[in-house]
């Protein structure tokens, strides 16, 4: 693990402390299996000591950890466990620690352990099971939104082959039905009927069909009138409508 030194030479601490989380998980497993009631209780305490190397008073810390695990030890027993933990080979990897404590996959899932492995399911198998759970959860969310499974998708069923038509033609003919079946929320329109456009279309421009039927001169005149509908008005009225000042000659003639 790399440590980046600061300007004054201090080491920046890792924001994620795996030792603290693993100590909590060791306590949870000890309480689940009632390790304090067995003769193998020191194994959980030794594992806890391995992950508590920076304690100021290790003996007091071990005694408090034993209380959280549901047991109780004396100061002399805590001192002996601290010494035994220093000479015992450490099991720090996830699966090695699981074998040291006897953590099964069922216990791991029940407690939600993430830093301790399991004795009966390996690391690679746990990864595959985790991927499978993610896929099932994602599929369940898609079903909740009304989406169809992949086996019933159009790319698998290919309904255009049964009607002996191309894929593009089938999509054009079934566009409305597909939108209502494949989307999670179907858009609702107020009106779907197509109305013929007579004369000028919306926006002041002639429709394409009407423009094609008119000669080029008439089309140009129609478009010019659509662009500037006030062209036929006198210049004075147009300037007054826009709030612009009138030229001196024209203003004098209007006053007269």
WOFEN-V260236 format. One record per backbone hydrogen bond with DSSP energy under -0.5 kcal/mol. CO is the residue of the C=O (numbers start at 1). NH is the residue of the N-H. If there is no record, write none. Layout:
co=CO nh=NH
co=CO nh=NH
This chain:
co=3 nh=5
co=4 nh=12
co=6 nh=9
co=10 nh=6
co=15 nh=17
co=16 nh=18
co=17 nh=21
co=18 nh=22
co=19 nh=23
co=20 nh=24
co=21 nh=25
co=22 nh=26
co=23 nh=27
co=24 nh=28
co=25 nh=29
co=26 nh=30
co=27 nh=31
co=28 nh=32
co=29 nh=33
co=30 nh=34
co=30 nh=35
co=34 nh=37
co=35 nh=38
co=38 nh=41
co=40 nh=43
co=40 nh=44
co=41 nh=44
co=41 nh=45
co=42 nh=46
co=43 nh=47
co=44 nh=48
co=45 nh=49
co=46 nh=50
co=47 nh=51
co=49 nh=52
co=52 nh=55
co=57 nh=61
co=58 nh=62
co=59 nh=63
co=60 nh=64
co=61 nh=65
co=62 nh=66
co=63 nh=67
co=64 nh=68
co=65 nh=69
co=66 nh=71
co=67 nh=70
co=74 nh=78
co=75 nh=79
co=76 nh=80
co=77 nh=81
co=78 nh=82
co=79 nh=83
co=80 nh=84
co=81 nh=85
co=82 nh=86
co=83 nh=87
co=84 nh=87
co=84 nh=88
co=90 nh=92
co=93 nh=97
co=94 nh=98
co=94 nh=117
co=95 nh=99
co=96 nh=100
co=97 nh=101
co=98 nh=102
co=98 nh=103
co=102 nh=104
co=103 nh=119
co=104 nh=108
co=105 nh=109
co=106 nh=110
co=107 nh=111
co=108 nh=112
co=108 nh=113
co=122 nh=126
co=123 nh=127
co=124 nh=128
co=125 nh=129
co=126 nh=130
co=127 nh=131
co=128 nh=132
co=129 nh=133
co=130 nh=134
co=131 nh=135
co=132 nh=136
co=133 nh=137
co=134 nh=138
co=135 nh=139
co=136 nh=140
co=137 nh=141
co=138 nh=142
co=139 nh=143
co=140 nh=144
co=141 nh=145
co=142 nh=147
co=143 nh=146
co=149 nh=152
co=150 nh=153
co=153 nh=156
co=153 nh=157
co=154 nh=158
co=158 nh=161
co=158 nh=162
co=159 nh=163
co=160 nh=165
co=161 nh=164
co=166 nh=170
co=167 nh=171
co=168 nh=172
co=169 nh=173
co=170 nh=174
co=172 nh=175
co=174 nh=178
co=175 nh=179
co=176 nh=180
co=177 nh=181
co=178 nh=182
co=179 nh=183
co=196 nh=198
co=199 nh=207
co=201 nh=204
co=205 nh=201
co=207 nh=211
co=208 nh=212
co=209 nh=213
co=210 nh=214
co=215 nh=219
co=216 nh=220
co=217 nh=221
co=218 nh=222
co=219 nh=223
co=220 nh=224
co=221 nh=225
co=222 nh=226
co=223 nh=227
co=224 nh=228
co=228 nh=231
co=230 nh=233
co=234 nh=238
co=235 nh=239
co=236 nh=240
co=237 nh=241
co=238 nh=242
co=239 nh=243
co=239 nh=244
co=240 nh=243
co=247 nh=251
co=248 nh=252
co=249 nh=253
co=250 nh=254
co=251 nh=255
co=252 nh=256
